[in-house]
């Protein structure tokens, strides 16, 4: 930062020392967590069997069953690597292993930590599993994915058993087989899940995080929020990291195997070149310096070599990886010097992340060279998040002033929003009060109308009857009872039944039961258990349902001369059906089509969005079916 006043050396030394203490603690914690997960990938059951010796033979052609000569083949130790530092002819390789099944052993599963690339598994001559195609040009990439198989009791034999594994290898590529584990399904599956999380799931998370950062940077650049060349280059390295990790994540590549290796490994080399360029620009290294010439030669040479022979692609990673580590070492020193000159922690964070990345890359190079065992782990892909967080640290340093200004703006905006929210809350309360008043007024008017048309009409008729000269006590009593029943229906419709038709009809049954017993009519009441709530059953619609049912039962009491009545509520495909049937005298439906009673029933059913079916014959009783739709 030109013109910025540097802090005293002692203060800067304390800040720098504290930073490195925290950085080392975080790195050690991450390493401890990683190696803890790696340790869980080894089966912990003492009863598990590790097969570490196998008879080994090579074939140029695919075999559909274990060859007989395996019994006399050379014995190798597992894990075993077929290729010699990524050099090999490819082809098909057989491993044959013997194990003994004891009476008390739990050999339920087979766990293979690693093989490359595709494989078939035979137990006692019978194929029990396969992973990827064994013929053809396209290859399913299983080299970084552990596998687990259940062992059938039908195939296992008491005593000696023979396990044969055929591995398909590709020219000049990683090939071999790890040690094999046999044991309980529970224990082996736990180890399998732990290894899968380390080798696959964590890489997905790392890649998703880095690609997300690249997308965000691209959006900011596209929106014109910044035109910084460093940010554009940082976004490019994010996407290159994602392309590089495709080698670990993709099992079925969209192109032929050799071309896919060129794409993914070329992406890794371009990524390394972009990182070095980013550091040269960030540290403002003059263009005439030797570092630029080395970077130019490094960047220009590997694309040419990559296209000469596709089978060299993976070996180029080893050669150029060593050269890249040399460049990274010098870049770390540049970043530290630059950070000290500016008294800024951002370059140190960048350099420390790069240093951790280098340490894990050394482990990967030793793995590719065959120095580390074949069932080991590639590690540098797990540094994606930490490395890019360190690379992004300078954004915080660069835009800290903008963030402070943004905070002040947000505080002002928040105060205005709080004032506006208070105004809106008061306005909402007023509107809510108005809505409540409207609802109460509408419900009051509905009750008044229902009572006027129902109870009021019956009371007026009873009064006129009492005032008439031909007063009949029984008729007056019937009118008053009808008014009472109408009032009861109105009260029942106001119960908080929460759209429950069963509860609504239960209240009606309670009202009508005495009348049915007095009339000597046996009532059969059946309601199925799967009746769902009916969402539109509010007070008004509840009253419609009750009036329909009441009208039907009233007609049965008055006219049907029935001895039995049944009510059955069932669920149809799109409706709930209320079936009411009596064994009375019935009636001729054609003669009653234009009657007021049937019209009222149909009008009320229509108001509910449903319908009512009526079947009646003289002397055959009457059947009613009220259909209430489940949704309107």
C-alpha positions as CSV (number, residue, x, y, z in Angstrom):
1,X,0.0,0.0,0.0
2,X,1.9,3.0,-1.2
3,X,2.0,5.9,1.2
4,X,0.8,3.8,4.1
5,X,2.6,4.3,7.4
6,X,4.4,1.1,8.5
7,X,3.9,-0.1,12.1
8,X,6.9,-0.5,14.5
9,X,8.9,-3.6,13.9
10,X,8.2,-5.1,17.3
11,X,4.4,-4.8,16.8
12,X,4.7,-6.4,13.3
13,X,6.9,-9.2,14.7
14,X,4.3,-10.0,17.4
15,X,1.4,-10.0,14.8
16,X,3.4,-12.2,12.5
17,X,4.4,-14.6,15.2
18,X,0.8,-14.9,16.4
19,X,-0.3,-15.5,12.9
20,X,2.1,-18.4,12.3
21,X,1.2,-20.0,15.7
22,X,-2.5,-19.9,14.8
23,X,-1.7,-21.1,11.2
24,X,0.3,-24.1,12.4
25,X,-2.3,-25.0,15.0
26,X,-5.0,-25.0,12.4
27,X,-2.9,-27.0,10.0
28,X,-2.1,-29.6,12.6
29,X,-5.7,-29.8,13.6
30,X,-6.7,-30.4,10.0
31,X,-4.0,-33.0,9.6
32,X,-5.1,-34.8,12.8
33,X,-8.7,-34.8,11.6
34,X,-7.6,-36.2,8.2
35,X,-5.5,-39.0,9.7
36,X,-8.2,-39.8,12.2
37,X,-10.6,-40.4,9.3
38,X,-7.9,-42.4,7.5
39,X,-7.4,-44.6,10.6
40,X,-11.1,-45.4,10.7
41,X,-10.8,-46.8,7.1
42,X,-9.0,-49.8,8.5
43,X,-11.4,-52.5,9.8
44,X,-11.3,-52.6,13.6
45,X,-12.9,-56.0,14.2
46,X,-10.3,-58.5,15.5
47,X,-12.2,-61.2,13.6
48,X,-11.7,-59.5,10.3
49,X,-9.2,-61.2,7.9
50,X,-6.6,-59.3,5.9
51,X,-5.4,-61.1,2.8
52,X,-1.9,-60.0,2.0
53,X,-0.5,-62.7,-0.3
54,X,-1.8,-63.6,-3.7
55,X,-0.8,-65.7,-6.7
56,X,-0.3,-63.3,-9.6
57,X,-0.4,-63.8,-13.4
58,X,-0.7,-61.4,-16.4
59,X,-2.9,-61.9,-19.6
60,X,-3.2,-59.9,-22.7
61,X,-6.9,-61.0,-23.3
62,X,-10.0,-60.9,-21.1
63,X,-10.8,-64.2,-19.4
64,X,-14.3,-65.1,-18.4
65,X,-13.2,-67.4,-15.6
66,X,-10.1,-67.8,-13.4
67,X,-7.4,-69.6,-15.4
68,X,-6.3,-73.0,-14.1
69,X,-2.6,-72.1,-14.1
70,X,-3.1,-69.5,-11.3
71,X,-2.5,-72.4,-8.8
72,X,1.2,-72.4,-9.8
73,X,1.6,-68.6,-10.4
74,X,4.1,-66.4,-8.7
75,X,3.2,-65.2,-5.2
76,X,3.2,-61.4,-4.6
77,X,2.5,-59.4,-1.5
78,X,-0.5,-57.1,-1.3
79,X,-0.8,-54.2,-1.8
80,X,0.8,-54.8,-5.2
81,X,1.4,-52.4,-7.9
82,X,1.4,-53.6,-11.5
83,X,2.9,-50.6,-13.3
84,X,6.5,-49.4,-12.9
85,X,6.3,-45.7,-12.1
86,X,3.3,-45.3,-14.4
87,X,4.9,-47.4,-17.2
88,X,3.2,-50.6,-18.2
89,X,1.6,-52.3,-21.2
90,X,-1.8,-52.6,-19.8
91,X,-3.9,-55.7,-20.1
92,X,-5.6,-58.1,-17.7
93,X,-4.1,-59.3,-14.4
94,X,-5.2,-62.1,-12.1
95,X,-4.8,-62.3,-8.4
96,X,-5.8,-65.5,-6.6
97,X,-6.0,-65.7,-2.8
98,X,-6.9,-68.5,-0.4
99,X,-8.7,-68.2,2.9
100,X,-10.3,-70.5,5.4
101,X,-13.8,-70.3,6.7
102,X,-14.0,-71.5,10.4
103,X,-17.3,-72.5,12.0
104,X,-17.4,-69.5,14.3
105,X,-16.2,-66.9,11.8
106,X,-18.4,-64.1,10.5
107,X,-17.3,-63.6,6.9
108,X,-20.2,-61.6,5.5
109,X,-18.5,-59.1,3.2
110,X,-15.5,-58.4,1.1
111,X,-13.8,-55.0,1.2
112,X,-11.3,-53.8,-1.4
113,X,-9.7,-50.4,-0.5
114,X,-8.3,-49.8,-4.0
115,X,-7.8,-51.4,-7.4
116,X,-7.0,-49.8,-10.8
117,X,-8.9,-49.5,-13.0
118,X,-11.7,-52.0,-13.4
119,X,-12.1,-55.4,-11.8
120,X,-14.1,-58.6,-11.6
121,X,-14.3,-60.8,-8.4
122,X,-14.7,-64.6,-8.4
123,X,-15.4,-66.7,-5.3
124,X,-14.8,-70.4,-5.7
125,X,-15.0,-70.0,-9.5
126,X,-18.3,-68.0,-9.4
127,X,-18.4,-64.3,-10.3
128,X,-19.8,-62.4,-7.4
129,X,-19.1,-58.8,-8.5
130,X,-17.7,-56.6,-11.2
131,X,-16.7,-52.9,-11.3
132,X,-16.6,-51.3,-14.7
133,X,-16.4,-52.7,-18.2
134,X,-13.6,-55.2,-18.9
135,X,-13.7,-54.7,-22.7
136,X,-14.0,-51.8,-25.1
137,X,-12.3,-48.4,-25.3
138,X,-14.2,-46.6,-22.6
139,X,-13.2,-47.2,-19.0
140,X,-15.2,-46.7,-15.8
141,X,-12.7,-45.0,-13.5
142,X,-12.8,-46.9,-10.2
143,X,-9.2,-46.3,-9.2
144,X,-10.0,-43.9,-6.4
145,X,-13.2,-45.6,-5.1
146,X,-13.3,-48.4,-2.5
147,X,-15.7,-51.2,-3.1
148,X,-17.6,-53.6,-0.8
149,X,-19.4,-56.9,-1.7
150,X,-21.7,-59.0,0.3
151,X,-20.6,-62.7,0.5
152,X,-23.4,-65.2,-0.1
153,X,-23.6,-68.2,2.3
154,X,-24.4,-70.2,-0.8
155,X,-21.0,-69.5,-2.4
156,X,-18.9,-69.7,0.7
157,X,-17.7,-73.2,1.7
158,X,-16.6,-74.5,5.1
159,X,-12.8,-74.7,5.2
160,X,-10.7,-73.6,2.2
161,X,-12.1,-71.0,-0.2
162,X,-10.4,-69.4,-3.2
163,X,-10.9,-65.7,-4.2
164,X,-9.8,-64.6,-7.7
165,X,-9.8,-61.0,-8.9
166,X,-9.2,-60.0,-12.5
167,X,-8.0,-56.4,-12.8
168,X,-8.1,-54.5,-16.1
169,X,-5.1,-52.0,-16.4
170,X,-4.5,-49.4,-19.1
171,X,-1.2,-48.6,-20.7
172,X,1.2,-46.2,-18.8
173,X,-1.4,-45.6,-16.0
174,X,-1.8,-46.4,-12.3
175,X,-2.6,-50.2,-11.9
176,X,-2.6,-52.7,-9.1
177,X,-4.5,-54.1,-6.1
178,X,-4.6,-53.3,-2.4
179,X,-4.8,-55.8,0.4
180,X,-8.3,-57.5,0.7
181,X,-10.4,-57.6,3.9
182,X,-13.0,-60.3,4.9
183,X,-15.2,-59.9,7.9
184,X,-18.6,-58.8,9.2
185,X,-20.7,-56.6,7.0
186,X,-21.2,-54.0,9.8
187,X,-17.5,-53.6,10.5
188,X,-16.3,-53.6,6.9
189,X,-19.0,-51.2,5.8
190,X,-18.0,-48.8,8.5
191,X,-14.4,-48.9,7.2
192,X,-15.7,-48.6,3.6
193,X,-17.7,-45.5,4.4
194,X,-14.8,-43.8,6.2
195,X,-12.5,-44.4,3.2
196,X,-15.2,-43.3,0.8
197,X,-15.6,-40.0,2.8
198,X,-11.9,-39.3,2.7
199,X,-11.3,-40.2,-1.0
200,X,-14.5,-39.0,-2.6
201,X,-16.9,-37.1,-0.4
202,X,-14.3,-34.6,0.9
203,X,-13.1,-34.0,-2.7
204,X,-16.7,-33.2,-3.7
205,X,-17.0,-30.7,-0.9
206,X,-13.6,-29.1,-1.7
207,X,-14.4,-28.9,-5.4
208,X,-17.9,-27.4,-4.7
209,X,-16.5,-24.8,-2.4
210,X,-13.8,-23.7,-4.8
211,X,-16.1,-23.7,-7.9
212,X,-18.6,-21.7,-5.9
213,X,-15.9,-19.1,-5.1
214,X,-15.1,-19.0,-8.8
215,X,-18.7,-18.5,-9.8
216,X,-19.1,-15.6,-7.3
217,X,-15.9,-13.9,-8.6
218,X,-17.1,-14.4,-12.2
219,X,-20.5,-12.8,-11.3
220,X,-18.8,-9.8,-9.6
221,X,-16.5,-9.3,-12.6
222,X,-19.4,-9.7,-15.1
223,X,-21.5,-7.1,-13.1
224,X,-18.7,-4.6,-13.4
225,X,-18.1,-4.6,-9.6
226,X,-14.4,-5.0,-10.2
227,X,-12.0,-5.2,-13.2
228,X,-9.0,-6.4,-11.2
229,X,-6.8,-8.7,-13.3
230,X,-5.8,-10.6,-10.1
231,X,-9.5,-11.4,-9.4
232,X,-10.0,-12.6,-13.0
233,X,-6.9,-14.8,-12.7
234,X,-8.1,-16.1,-9.3
235,X,-11.5,-17.0,-10.8
236,X,-9.7,-18.9,-13.6
237,X,-7.6,-20.9,-11.1
238,X,-10.9,-21.8,-9.3
239,X,-12.3,-23.4,-12.4
240,X,-8.9,-25.0,-13.3
241,X,-9.0,-26.6,-9.9
242,X,-12.4,-28.0,-10.6
243,X,-11.2,-29.5,-13.9
244,X,-8.3,-31.0,-12.2
245,X,-10.5,-32.7,-9.6
246,X,-12.6,-34.3,-12.3
247,X,-9.9,-37.0,-12.3
248,X,-10.9,-38.0,-8.8
249,X,-14.7,-37.5,-9.1
250,X,-15.7,-38.8,-12.6
251,X,-16.2,-42.5,-12.9
252,X,-17.6,-42.5,-16.4
253,X,-15.8,-39.9,-18.5
254,X,-17.6,-38.4,-21.6
255,X,-14.6,-39.1,-23.8
256,X,-12.1,-41.9,-24.5
257,X,-9.8,-42.8,-21.6
258,X,-6.6,-41.4,-23.1
259,X,-8.1,-38.0,-24.0
260,X,-9.7,-37.8,-20.6
261,X,-6.3,-38.2,-18.9
262,X,-4.9,-35.4,-21.2
263,X,-7.8,-33.1,-20.2
264,X,-7.6,-33.6,-16.4
265,X,-3.8,-33.8,-16.1
266,X,-3.5,-30.9,-18.4
267,X,-5.9,-29.0,-16.2
268,X,-3.6,-29.6,-13.2
269,X,-0.5,-28.3,-15.1
270,X,-2.4,-25.2,-16.3
271,X,-3.6,-24.7,-12.7
272,X,0.0,-24.8,-11.4
273,X,1.0,-22.3,-14.1
274,X,-1.9,-20.0,-13.2
275,X,-0.9,-20.1,-9.5
276,X,2.7,-19.1,-10.2
277,X,1.4,-16.3,-12.5
278,X,-0.9,-15.1,-9.8
279,X,2.0,-14.9,-7.3
280,X,4.2,-13.0,-9.8
281,X,1.5,-10.4,-10.4
282,X,0.5,-10.2,-6.7
283,X,4.1,-9.6,-5.6
284,X,4.7,-7.2,-8.5
285,X,7.8,-9.0,-9.7
286,X,9.4,-6.9,-12.6
287,X,8.9,-8.5,-16.0
288,X,12.7,-8.6,-16.7
289,X,13.3,-11.0,-13.7
290,X,14.4,-14.6,-14.3
291,X,11.1,-15.8,-12.6
292,X,9.1,-14.7,-15.6
293,X,11.4,-16.5,-18.0
294,X,11.1,-19.8,-16.0
295,X,7.4,-19.5,-15.9
296,X,7.2,-18.8,-19.6
297,X,9.3,-21.9,-20.4
298,X,7.3,-24.1,-18.0
299,X,3.9,-22.9,-19.4
300,X,4.9,-23.3,-23.1
301,X,6.6,-26.7,-22.9
302,X,4.1,-29.1,-21.3
303,X,1.2,-28.5,-23.8
304,X,3.5,-29.7,-26.6
305,X,4.7,-32.7,-24.7
306,X,1.1,-33.5,-23.6
307,X,-0.1,-33.8,-27.2
308,X,2.8,-35.9,-28.4
309,X,1.8,-39.0,-26.6
310,X,-1.4,-39.3,-24.6
311,X,0.1,-42.1,-22.5
312,X,2.7,-39.7,-21.1
313,X,0.0,-37.5,-19.6
314,X,0.2,-38.9,-16.0
315,X,4.0,-39.1,-16.0
316,X,4.2,-35.5,-17.0
317,X,2.4,-34.6,-13.8
318,X,5.3,-36.2,-11.9
319,X,8.0,-34.5,-14.0
320,X,6.3,-31.1,-14.0
321,X,5.2,-31.5,-10.5
322,X,8.8,-31.6,-9.3
323,X,9.5,-28.5,-11.3
324,X,6.4,-26.9,-10.0
325,X,7.4,-27.6,-6.4
326,X,10.7,-25.8,-7.0
327,X,8.9,-22.8,-8.4
328,X,6.4,-22.9,-5.5
329,X,9.3,-22.9,-3.0
330,X,10.7,-19.7,-4.5
331,X,7.2,-18.2,-4.6
332,X,6.8,-18.8,-0.9
333,X,9.9,-16.9,-0.2
334,X,8.7,-14.1,-2.5
335,X,5.4,-13.9,-0.7
336,X,7.1,-13.7,2.7
337,X,9.4,-10.9,1.6
338,X,6.6,-9.1,0.0
339,X,4.4,-9.4,3.2
340,X,7.3,-8.2,5.4
341,X,7.9,-5.2,3.2
342,X,4.2,-4.2,3.3
343,X,3.7,-5.5,6.9
344,X,0.7,-7.3,5.6
345,X,-0.5,-10.8,6.7
346,X,-2.3,-11.5,3.4
347,X,0.9,-12.6,1.5
348,X,2.0,-14.7,4.5
349,X,-1.4,-16.5,4.5
350,X,-1.1,-17.1,0.8
351,X,2.5,-18.4,1.3
352,X,1.6,-20.7,4.2
353,X,-1.3,-22.2,2.3
354,X,1.0,-22.8,-0.6
355,X,3.5,-24.4,1.7
356,X,0.9,-26.9,3.0
357,X,-0.2,-27.6,-0.5
358,X,3.5,-28.4,-1.4
359,X,3.8,-30.8,1.6
360,X,0.8,-32.8,0.5
361,X,1.9,-32.7,-3.2
362,X,5.2,-34.4,-2.2
363,X,3.2,-37.2,-0.7
364,X,1.2,-37.6,-4.0
365,X,4.4,-37.6,-6.0
366,X,5.9,-40.3,-3.8
367,X,2.6,-42.3,-4.3
368,X,2.9,-41.9,-8.1
369,X,6.5,-43.0,-8.0
370,X,5.6,-46.2,-6.2
371,X,7.5,-45.3,-3.0
372,X,4.3,-45.2,-0.9
373,X,2.0,-48.3,-0.8
374,X,-0.6,-48.7,-3.4
375,X,-3.5,-48.6,-0.9
376,X,-2.4,-45.1,0.3
377,X,-4.1,-41.8,-0.3
378,X,-3.8,-38.9,-2.6
379,X,-3.7,-35.8,-0.3
380,X,-3.2,-32.6,-2.1
381,X,-6.8,-32.4,-3.3
382,X,-7.9,-31.9,0.3
383,X,-6.0,-28.6,0.4
384,X,-8.3,-26.9,-2.1
385,X,-10.4,-25.1,0.5
386,X,-7.5,-24.0,2.7
387,X,-5.3,-22.9,-0.2
388,X,-8.0,-20.8,-1.8
389,X,-9.0,-19.3,1.5
390,X,-5.4,-18.2,1.9
391,X,-5.4,-16.9,-1.7
392,X,-8.6,-15.0,-1.0
393,X,-7.3,-13.5,2.1
394,X,-5.8,-10.5,0.3
395,X,-9.4,-9.6,-0.8
396,X,-10.3,-8.9,2.8
397,X,-7.1,-6.8,3.2
398,X,-7.8,-4.9,-0.1
399,X,-11.5,-4.2,0.6
400,X,-11.5,-3.6,4.3
401,X,-12.1,0.1,3.9
402,X,-15.0,-0.6,1.6
403,X,-16.5,-3.0,4.1
404,X,-16.3,-0.4,6.8
405,X,-18.1,2.1,4.6
406,X,-20.6,-0.6,3.8
407,X,-21.2,-1.3,7.4
408,X,-22.0,2.3,8.1
409,X,-24.4,2.4,5.1
410,X,-26.0,-0.8,6.4
411,X,-26.4,0.6,9.8
412,X,-28.2,3.7,8.4
413,X,-30.3,1.5,6.2
414,X,-31.2,-0.7,9.1
415,X,-32.4,2.2,11.1
416,X,-34.6,3.3,8.2
417,X,-35.9,-0.2,7.8
418,X,-36.7,-0.4,11.5
419,X,-38.7,2.8,11.3
420,X,-40.5,1.5,8.2
421,X,-41.1,-1.8,9.8
422,X,-42.7,0.0,12.8
423,X,-45.0,1.9,10.4
424,X,-45.9,-1.2,8.5
425,X,-46.6,-3.1,11.7
426,X,-49.0,-0.4,12.9
427,X,-50.6,-0.3,9.5
428,X,-50.9,-4.1,9.5
429,X,-52.5,-4.1,12.9
430,X,-55.1,-1.6,11.7
431,X,-55.8,-3.6,8.6
432,X,-56.0,-6.8,10.7
433,X,-58.6,-5.1,13.0
434,X,-60.6,-4.1,10.0
435,X,-60.5,-7.6,8.6
436,X,-61.5,-9.1,12.0
437,X,-64.4,-6.6,12.1
438,X,-65.5,-7.6,8.6
439,X,-65.3,-11.3,9.5
440,X,-67.4,-10.8,12.6
441,X,-69.9,-8.7,10.7
442,X,-70.2,-11.3,8.0
443,X,-70.6,-14.1,10.5
444,X,-73.2,-12.0,12.5
445,X,-75.2,-11.4,9.3
446,X,-75.0,-15.1,8.4
447,X,-76.3,-16.2,11.8
448,X,-79.1,-13.6,11.6
449,X,-80.1,-14.8,8.2
450,X,-80.0,-18.5,9.3
451,X,-82.0,-17.8,12.4
452,X,-84.5,-15.7,10.5
453,X,-85.0,-18.3,7.8
454,X,-84.9,-21.3,10.2
455,X,-85.8,-20.6,13.8
456,X,-87.6,-17.4,13.1
457,X,-89.8,-18.9,10.5
458,X,-90.8,-21.8,12.8
459,X,-91.5,-19.4,15.7
460,X,-93.6,-17.1,13.6
461,X,-95.6,-20.0,12.3
462,X,-96.1,-21.3,15.9
463,X,-97.3,-17.9,17.0
464,X,-99.8,-17.6,14.1
465,X,-101.0,-21.1,14.9
466,X,-101.5,-20.2,18.6
467,X,-103.5,-17.1,17.6
468,X,-105.7,-18.9,15.2
469,X,-109.1,-20.1,16.2
470,X,-108.5,-23.8,15.2
471,X,-105.5,-24.1,17.5
472,X,-104.0,-27.7,17.5
473,X,-101.6,-28.5,20.4
474,X,-99.8,-31.2,18.4
475,X,-99.2,-29.0,15.4
476,X,-97.9,-26.2,17.6
477,X,-95.6,-28.6,19.4
478,X,-94.2,-29.9,16.0
479,X,-93.5,-26.4,14.9
480,X,-91.6,-25.6,18.1
481,X,-89.7,-28.9,17.9
482,X,-88.7,-28.1,14.3
483,X,-87.5,-24.6,15.4
484,X,-85.5,-26.2,18.3
485,X,-83.9,-28.7,15.9
486,X,-83.0,-25.8,13.5
487,X,-81.4,-23.9,16.4
488,X,-79.4,-27.0,17.4
489,X,-78.2,-27.4,13.8
490,X,-77.0,-23.8,13.8
491,X,-75.2,-24.3,17.1
492,X,-73.6,-27.5,15.9
493,X,-72.3,-25.8,12.7
494,X,-70.5,-23.3,14.9
495,X,-68.5,-26.0,16.7
496,X,-64.7,-25.8,16.0
497,X,-64.6,-29.2,14.3
498,X,-61.4,-28.3,12.2
499,X,-62.8,-29.6,8.9
500,X,-63.7,-33.0,10.5
501,X,-66.9,-34.5,8.9
502,X,-66.8,-37.4,11.4
503,X,-67.2,-35.0,14.4
504,X,-69.9,-33.0,12.7
505,X,-72.0,-36.0,11.9
506,X,-71.4,-37.4,15.4
507,X,-73.0,-34.3,16.9
508,X,-76.0,-34.8,14.6
509,X,-76.3,-38.5,15.6
510,X,-76.5,-37.4,19.2
511,X,-79.4,-35.0,18.3
512,X,-81.3,-37.5,16.2
513,X,-80.8,-40.7,18.3
514,X,-83.8,-40.2,20.7
515,X,-86.2,-39.4,17.8
516,X,-85.2,-42.6,16.0
517,X,-85.7,-44.7,19.1
518,X,-89.0,-43.1,19.8
519,X,-90.1,-43.9,16.3
520,X,-89.0,-47.5,16.7
521,X,-86.3,-47.2,14.0
522,X,-83.0,-49.0,14.3
523,X,-80.1,-46.8,13.4
524,X,-76.9,-48.3,11.8
525,X,-74.0,-45.8,11.9
526,X,-70.7,-46.7,10.1
527,X,-67.8,-44.3,9.4
528,X,-64.7,-45.6,7.8
529,X,-61.3,-44.8,9.4
530,X,-59.6,-43.2,6.4
531,X,-61.9,-40.2,6.1
532,X,-59.6,-37.1,5.5
533,X,-60.3,-33.6,6.6
534,X,-62.4,-31.6,4.2
535,X,-60.8,-28.2,3.9
536,X,-63.8,-26.1,3.1
537,X,-66.0,-27.2,6.0
538,X,-66.5,-23.8,7.6
539,X,-69.5,-22.8,9.7
540,X,-71.7,-22.0,6.6
541,X,-70.8,-25.3,4.8
542,X,-71.2,-27.3,8.0
543,X,-74.8,-26.0,8.2
544,X,-75.4,-27.0,4.6
545,X,-74.3,-30.6,5.4
546,X,-76.4,-30.8,8.6
547,X,-79.5,-29.4,6.8
548,X,-79.1,-32.0,4.0
549,X,-78.8,-34.9,6.5
550,X,-81.6,-33.5,8.7
551,X,-83.9,-33.1,5.7
552,X,-83.3,-36.7,4.8
553,X,-83.9,-38.1,8.3
554,X,-86.9,-35.9,8.8
555,X,-88.5,-37.3,5.6
556,X,-87.7,-40.8,6.8
557,X,-89.3,-40.2,10.2
558,X,-92.4,-38.6,8.6
559,X,-93.1,-40.5,5.4
560,X,-90.9,-43.7,5.0
561,X,-92.5,-45.9,7.6
562,X,-89.1,-47.6,7.9
563,X,-87.8,-49.9,10.7
564,X,-84.1,-49.6,9.8
565,X,-81.9,-46.7,8.6
566,X,-78.2,-46.9,7.9
567,X,-75.6,-44.1,7.5
568,X,-72.2,-45.0,6.1
569,X,-69.4,-42.5,5.4
570,X,-66.7,-43.7,3.0
571,X,-63.9,-42.3,0.9
572,X,-64.2,-42.3,-2.9
573,X,-61.5,-41.5,-5.4
574,X,-62.1,-37.8,-5.4
575,X,-64.8,-37.3,-2.8
576,X,-66.2,-38.4,0.6
577,X,-69.6,-40.1,0.3
578,X,-72.3,-39.9,2.9
579,X,-74.7,-42.9,2.1
580,X,-78.1,-42.9,3.8
581,X,-80.5,-45.8,3.2
582,X,-83.8,-46.9,4.7
583,X,-86.0,-49.9,4.2
584,X,-89.3,-48.0,4.1
585,X,-92.1,-47.7,1.6
586,X,-90.0,-45.6,-0.8
587,X,-91.6,-43.4,-3.5
588,X,-91.8,-42.8,-7.2
589,X,-88.9,-40.6,-8.0
590,X,-90.3,-39.2,-11.2
591,X,-93.3,-37.8,-9.4
592,X,-91.2,-36.0,-6.8
593,X,-88.6,-34.5,-9.1
594,X,-90.1,-31.1,-8.9
595,X,-90.8,-31.1,-5.2
596,X,-89.4,-28.4,-3.1
597,X,-87.6,-30.8,-0.7
598,X,-85.5,-32.5,-3.3
599,X,-84.7,-29.2,-4.9
600,X,-83.4,-27.9,-1.6
601,X,-81.2,-31.0,-1.2
602,X,-79.7,-30.5,-4.6
603,X,-79.2,-26.8,-4.2
604,X,-77.4,-27.2,-0.9
605,X,-75.2,-30.0,-2.3
606,X,-74.3,-27.8,-5.2
607,X,-73.4,-25.0,-2.8
608,X,-70.9,-27.4,-1.3
609,X,-69.4,-28.0,-4.7
610,X,-70.7,-31.6,-4.7
611,X,-73.8,-33.5,-5.7
612,X,-76.5,-35.8,-4.3
613,X,-77.8,-39.0,-5.9
614,X,-81.2,-40.3,-5.0
615,X,-82.5,-43.8,-5.8
616,X,-86.1,-44.6,-4.8
617,X,-88.7,-47.1,-5.8
618,X,-92.2,-47.7,-4.4
619,X,-91.9,-50.5,-1.7
620,X,-88.1,-50.7,-2.1
621,X,-86.9,-48.0,0.3
622,X,-84.8,-45.0,-0.5
623,X,-81.0,-44.5,-1.0
624,X,-79.3,-41.1,-0.8
625,X,-75.6,-40.5,-1.7
626,X,-74.1,-37.1,-0.8
627,X,-70.8,-36.6,-2.6
628,X,-68.5,-34.0,-0.9
629,X,-65.4,-33.2,-3.0
630,X,-62.0,-33.5,-1.3
631,X,-60.9,-30.2,-2.8
632,X,-62.8,-27.3,-4.4
